[in-house]
Amino acid sequence: MKVVVDSNIIFSAMLNPESSIGDIILNSQDTFTFYGCEYLREEINYHKDKIIKIAGYDAQEYDDVEFLVYKQVDFFSESTIPFEFWQKAADLVRDVDMDDISHVALSLFLDIKLWTGDKLLIGGLTKKGFTNFITTQEILQHRRVF
């Protein structure tokens, strides 16, 4: 199954690679293919110090975890996503969180589910008729089936 991962999923995986989200990202190559925009790297880098502090990593440990997690994600340049998908994504996230525009645009462009744990985003997208997302619980259920 192909899914777009948003920043809160990658943040969680990097914070604790042994969590259920970390395990899914690092050990599900036979079940899932993960996609993300290059902006995802910028978002995570913005929170690098926070991740290091909370997780108790030193610089090398952080770099190791970052490498392992990013190795599991196929990254797309935002410039490869046609304008109409950006426009539709903007309409969907404008009242929720514009920081999620690239994740939604990529999901629309690839026509695959968006994996997010952001309840506000899920609620806001659902109100606007976008339901092409998948929760961590659903990912876990799907993983057990395969």
C-alpha positions, 0 to 999 in steps of 0.5 A: 500500500502506498501512503503519503506521510505527514510531518507528525508521523515522521516526527514521532518515528524519529522521536522514538524509533521503537514506538509503533509508528517508528516500527511501521516506518522502519519495518514495513517495506513489504507492506507499505511504500511511504512518500513525502515532499521535500518540505517534510525534511525542512519541517523536521529539521526545524524541530531537530533541537526539540527531537534531540532534547526530548529523545536524549540523542546526541548529534550522531544518534540523531543523524543515524535515526534521521538516515534510517527514517528518511531511507524509508520515504520516497521524497518528491520535489514540490515542483513536480506537483501540478498547480491544480493539486496545490490549488485544491490542497490550499482550499482544503487546508486553508482554514485548518493548517497551511503547513499541511498543504504539501502533504495534502497536495502530494496525496491528491497528486498521487491519488493515495491516502495521507497518513496523519495523526493530526486530529485537527487536520483530519476533522478539517479535511473531513468537513470539506469532503476529503476523506483520503487519509489513513490513521495509525490504527488503520495502518496497524490493522492493514499491516496485520492483514499482510 
